[in-house]
Amino acid sequence: MSDESDAPSLAHLYAERTRRGDGGIDYGAWRELVTPETVNLTYGFPFPDSFPNAELLDAAETLFEEEPERALQYGGGDYADELAGIVAERSQDRGIDCHEGEVMLTNGATNGIDVVCRTFLDPGDAVFVEAPSFTWSLAVIRSHGVETVGIEVDDDGVDVEALEAELARRRREDLAMPKLFYTIPNFQNPTGVTLSLERRERLLDLASEYDFVVLEDDAYGELRFEGEDVPPLRSLDDTGRVIHLGTFSKTIAPGIRTGWAIAEAGVVEQLGALHTGGPNRFTMGLLAAYCRAGYLDAAVPELREAYRDRRDHLLSCLEQSMPAGVEWTEPAGGFFVWVELPAGLDAEAMLEGAIERGVVYLPGRLFYTTETGGQHCLRLSFSRASFEEIERGIAALGETVAARLAD
Ligand SMILES: Cc1ncc(COP(=O)(O)O)c(C=O)c1O
């Protein structure tokens, strides 16, 4: 249709969940103010030089040379078939005892969340999430018409005592019990914190006691900068109730749109039944050729180092530029730092002034499912901006906070 203004509205035909806006995100008017000159510390995008263009080209050549008639055919070739096994091998290295029949490939972790929700949830079901948690995941979960209940996060990840208290309260008051708990245990988005081993074990005990699925989103698990890995929830679980999600978005490229879910074979089969648009077989073949050439194993240590340097730079800029009373997390991996402003400052109300000074961040409110959560908090991403931009952006943020405090 050439003239959009003449297009008939189809809004009256939208599904109820679409009309409720459950799957959307209300960012606020500030997005209109951002210009190409604004230092952008909002989204968790990998930095452009991290993309392995030459290596992917080489993998594509391998694929076309070795499987010229099948690389692009329905079903793909042997490389495409190999990818689930490669994911299983790599997951075993991280302590998850699994085989390829327990791996379902997805169009990224987000698609994995959607398929799990479609498989387990009915409208009106209760889902527990971390508070705060990743905006997009929350939007996907809420698009299923469920009630989301946020459980507070502190420096050791989700507060399992608060979780236990809420579970007990709901049981006592005969409220809907959660079917699913969605957690990002490593270098959480948005706080950067990691769930301690003790809390992981307690979470699994509670999941057994109250009978819910634990959806473990491990998007950043391979990007640890220092210290020991904490075992994935899936590796600690002997009841089969953890579904583990991973993605190549952060270690290869988001444009690849490929991730995975690891669960019991029967659950994988059930997930597969609803998973009508799985990843394309050509991309799967390409990724398998890329991994078999050793490119991913070589890239991960380099990525860890590069993101660690960025984190260090951001933290030292915060140290230099933030007025007293501002606090922030120091993540041991991943892409994000969570900043808490002195009580009374509103990070969203402050955003326009920050953009005028040349920096944009995401206000804390976006990471909560309640109206009032995270008002004095904000998320900074150190994954994409250059060192110079980080310096300039944090200086602008410091000036903005100082000006607000002086008001
Ligand atoms: C916790 C978390 N899960 C999932 C995703 C998205 O993963 P994918 O690109 O594989 O859908 C992100 C990306 O920002 C994330 O931070």
The ligand as a Gaussian input file, in Angstrom:
#p B3LYP/6-31G(d) Opt

LIG

0 1
 C       19.666000     -12.232000      29.474000
 C       19.485000     -12.194000      28.002000
 N       18.794000     -13.152000      27.403000
 C       18.625000     -13.158000      26.077000
 C       19.162000     -12.178000      25.282000
 C       18.928000     -12.216000      23.815000
 O       19.495000     -13.348000      23.296000
 P       19.252000     -13.728000      21.775000
 O       19.931000     -12.693000      20.938000
 O       19.898000     -15.063000      21.667000
 O       17.790000     -13.781000      21.570000
 C       19.891000     -11.161000      25.856000
 C       20.442000     -10.090000      25.004000
 O       20.545000      -8.945000      25.326000
 C       20.042000     -11.159000      27.249000
 O       20.693000     -10.172000      27.861000

